Amino acid sequence: MRELTMPTTNPDRYWDAPHHFYATSSGSWKTSEDLRDLMYQMEKEGLFYTLWYIPVADASPYDIRIYAPQVPGAFIIGQYTPKKRK
């Protein structure tokens, strides 16, 4: 059986470079440099959403095609279904 290993890249490199986060759902999209605030806003909306890491400053222009940012190095952090509120 082959042993699984973690990648040897430095995860801190993502936080040291200019970046922001982008979230999109069927109802809206939002960007923010504050990941927690962005997730809070999307959870409040109540729709399934996708969260992206974008390796450029928030004010940088870029294209979005079919809900996906067209930025080299951008990647999906995850897809989330908000919890049902009581």
HELIX and SHEET records of a PDB file:
HELIX    1   1 ARG A   13  ASP A   16  1                                   4    
HELIX    2   2 LEU A   35  GLU A   45  1                                  11    
SHEET    1   A 4 TRP A  29  SER A  32  0                                        
SHEET    2   A 4 HIS A  20  SER A  25 -1                                        
SHEET    3   A 4 TYR A  49  ILE A  54 -1                                        
SHEET    4   A 4 PHE A  75  TYR A  80 -1                                        
SHEET    1   B 2 ILE A  64  ARG A  65  0                                        
SHEET    2   B 2 ALA A  68  PRO A  69 -1                                        
END                                                                             
